[in-house]
Amino acid sequence: MIVSLLIVVFVLSFVLTFVVKKYAKRMSIIDIPNDRSSHTVPTPRGGGLAIVIAWFAGIFFLFFVDLIETDLFYALLGAVPLMVVGIIDDSVDVKPIIRILIQSFSTIWALWFLGGLPEIDFGFYSFSNIYINNILIFFVILWFINLFNFIDGIDGYLASGVLLFSIALFVITNNIIPLISAATVAGFLIWNWHPAKIFMGDVGSTVLGYNFIVLAVYFQNSENISFVIPIILSSVFWFDATFTLFRRFLNKEKLNRPHKKHAYQRLTQAGFSHQKVVILFIFVNVIIIGIAYFSYLHSKYILVSFFSVIFLLFIITKLIDRKKPFKSE
């Protein structure tokens, strides 16, 4: 039954991406290249809607056959407002304050049904201040919703990363839900691989970020799998987004301005094709997944693994700086 479900959501995502692509072209929902773009050809956007529909089809099925906990199911439904705003934002710009308010609502919704984050397991020590943890996780969820959107800048980059994270999370947790995510993203990735026929858009990236971090909270609370492990898994994304934001802040740049300064973007500016950049980071992600799995098997080394990954990504970023310097605006 599970294999059949995975095939169905994969095919559904694949077919719906084609449908959305045709509709986006007809309705002129097109991403037009500009000086901040990493692509040169006008391309339909909003393909993430196919991922989201296939995803909800999958988890609704799991709910009706009692293969997903009720609280987790309702927590994941918090992505619906993000989906709606994403659909609108892929057609017309939504004011940032509206996006933040909706994202905050979805975050509070998820934490309500998951019971917050009572403790964070660091392997040798568990931090159990529920007030600090919940304030921290509120902002972490908000950041993941947005950073997945920031990282969706070149063909196949976000989708291939989420595919790897989801498979790794399944291997670690032995829970079917991450595989549903993997199957839906895989169906879309066929269309999004370089040269992309369609872009994911906000509707897909924000929901993927939300789902991933919500699952991280759930696995910490319900299956005692350290919250730090999914953070390690996704470190290529959040390190690049966070470190880039920090460097732009130090340069006194306007942080709400579009830019092309993420590590993966600077590699394309240095002359690497989208495909080469994605394959490079697939290789990096596989290494990091190995480190995350090691930290799962040997929990006392979770923090050592975490900081080892941070060091690795810092070195990679500095090597990219040599190819394409991080210049102030």
PEDASUL-V877981 format. One record per residue. RES is the residue in one small letter. SS is DSSP state (@ for helix, = for strand, . for the rest). Layout:
RES/SS ; RES/SS
//
This chain:
m/. ; i/@ ; v/@ ; s/@ ; l/@ ; l/@ ; i/@ ; v/@ ; v/@ ; f/@ ; v/@ ; l/@ ; s/@ ; f/@ ; v/@ ; l/@ ; t/@ ; f/@ ; v/@ ; v/@ ; k/@ ; k/@ ; y/@ ; a/@ ; k/@ ; r/@ ; m/. ; s/. ; i/. ; i/= ; d/= ; i/. ; p/. ; n/. ; d/. ; r/. ; s/. ; s/. ; h/. ; t/. ; v/. ; p/. ; t/= ; p/= ; r/. ; g/. ; g/. ; g/@ ; l/@ ; a/@ ; i/@ ; v/@ ; i/@ ; a/@ ; w/@ ; f/@ ; a/@ ; g/@ ; i/@ ; f/@ ; f/@ ; l/@ ; f/@ ; f/@ ; v/. ; d/. ; l/. ; i/. ; e/. ; t/@ ; d/@ ; l/@ ; f/@ ; y/@ ; a/@ ; l/@ ; l/. ; g/. ; a/@ ; v/@ ; p/@ ; l/@ ; m/@ ; v/@ ; v/@ ; g/@ ; i/@ ; i/@ ; d/@ ; d/. ; s/. ; v/. ; d/. ; v/. ; k/. ; p/@ ; i/@ ; i/@ ; r/@ ; i/@ ; l/@ ; i/@ ; q/@ ; s/@ ; f/@ ; s/@ ; t/@ ; i/@ ; w/@ ; a/@ ; l/@ ; w/@ ; f/@ ; l/@ ; g/. ; g/. ; l/. ; p/. ; e/. ; i/= ; d/= ; f/. ; g/. ; f/. ; y/. ; s/= ; f/= ; s/. ; n/. ; i/@ ; y/@ ; i/@ ; n/@ ; n/@ ; i/@ ; l/@ ; i/@ ; f/@ ; f/@ ; v/@ ; i/@ ; l/@ ; w/@ ; f/@ ; i/@ ; n/@ ; l/@ ; f/@ ; n/@ ; f/@ ; i/@ ; d/. ; g/. ; i/. ; d/. ; g/. ; y/@ ; l/@ ; a/@ ; s/@ ; g/@ ; v/@ ; l/@ ; l/@ ; f/@ ; s/@ ; i/@ ; a/@ ; l/@ ; f/@ ; v/@ ; i/@ ; t/@ ; n/. ; n/. ; i/. ; i/@ ; p/@ ; l/@ ; i/@ ; s/@ ; a/@ ; a/@ ; t/@ ; v/@ ; a/@ ; g/@ ; f/@ ; l/@ ; i/@ ; w/@ ; n/@ ; w/. ; h/. ; p/. ; a/. ; k/. ; i/= ; f/. ; m/. ; g/. ; d/@ ; v/@ ; g/@ ; s/@ ; t/@ ; v/@ ; l/@ ; g/@ ; y/@ ; n/@ ; f/@ ; i/@ ; v/@ ; l/@ ; a/@ ; v/@ ; y/@ ; f/@ ; q/@ ; n/@ ; s/@ ; e/@ ; n/. ; i/. ; s/. ; f/@ ; v/@ ; i/@ ; p/@ ; i/@ ; i/@ ; l/@ ; s/. ; s/@ ; v/@ ; f/@ ; w/@ ; f/@ ; d/@ ; a/@ ; t/@ ; f/@ ; t/@ ; l/@ ; f/@ ; r/@ ; r/@ ; f/@ ; l/@ ; n/. ; k/. ; e/. ; k/. ; l/. ; n/. ; r/. ; p/. ; h/. ; k/. ; k/. ; h/. ; a/@ ; y/@ ; q/@ ; r/@ ; l/@ ; t/@ ; q/@ ; a/. ; g/. ; f/. ; s/. ; h/@ ; q/@ ; k/@ ; v/@ ; v/@ ; i/@ ; l/@ ; f/@ ; i/@ ; f/@ ; v/@ ; n/@ ; v/@ ; i/@ ; i/@ ; i/@ ; g/@ ; i/@ ; a/@ ; y/@ ; f/@ ; s/@ ; y/@ ; l/@ ; h/. ; s/@ ; k/@ ; y/@ ; i/@ ; l/@ ; v/@ ; s/@ ; f/@ ; f/@ ; s/@ ; v/@ ; i/@ ; f/@ ; l/@ ; l/@ ; f/@ ; i/@ ; i/@ ; t/@ ; k/@ ; l/@ ; i/@ ; d/@ ; r/@ ; k/@ ; k/. ; p/. ; f/. ; k/. ; s/. ; e/.
//
